[in-house]
Amino acid sequence: MTMRKTRKALTISMPQDMAEQYDNLAKKLAKNRSVLFREMFLSYKRQALEKEFRDIQTYGAQLARKKGLLTEADVERLVFEGH
């Protein structure tokens, strides 16, 4: 039976002072480098998805205003217009 790898080692480079700050932060939070990086990555990913969602909401709201859709009733009227 073949076992699949669940982890992949990555090598990153950063300025020396940033690396020291990173290590200090990991130590302060009592986390190893890998755990800290995973948490930072997931936090960044979540923020990026939230920004994308907000951008889509803004676009949709602008488009709705251009079409004169200002209330839920306006949206329902448009959705059910063809039925």
N, C-alpha and C positions, 0 to 999 in steps of 0.2 A: 504494500500500500504506500503510495507516494504522498508525502506531506507537502502541502503548499506553504510557501513562505508568507507570513503575515506582516512582515516588516521589511523595510528597505533602508539601508544606511545611505545618508546623504552627506555630502561635504559642502559646506558653505564658507565663503570668506567674507570678512568684514574688517574695517579698520581696527587696529589694536585697542584703541580706547573704547570702542563700542563692544568689542569682545570682552573686555574687562568689566564693563557695565552689565553686560549680559550675564556673565558668571556671578557677579555680585547680586544681581536681581534673583537669579536662580537660588543662590545660597540663602538670601533673605526670605524667599518664599518656601524654602525647604523642598525644592524640586530639582530634579536633575535636568540637564540641558534639553534632553529629548522631550520630556514632559512639558517643560516650559515652551518649547517651540511648537509642539502640537496644540497647546492651549492658545498660544498667540495666533497660530494659523487659523484655528477654528473661530476665534474671535474676529479676526480680519474677514474671514469668509462670511460670517453672519452679518457683519456691518456692510459688506459689499452687497449681499443679497437684499438687506433692508433698504439700502440706497437705491438699488435697481427697482425695488417695489415702489418706493416713494416717487421715483422718476416716472414710472409707468402710471401711477395715480395722477401725477401732475399733468402728464400728457393727456390722459383720459379726461380729466377735468377741463383742460383747455379746449379739447375737441368738443366736449359736451356743451360748453358755453358758446362756442362758435355755431353749434347747431341749435342753440336756444333751449337746451335741456338744463333746466335749473332745479327741478324738484324730482323726487322719486316718481311722482305721478307722470311727469313728462317722460321719464325713462320707460315706465310701464306702457304708456300710450305708444311710444315708438316700438317697443318690443312686440306688442300685441296688435299693431296696426295691420299687419298682413293676414291676420287670422280671422 
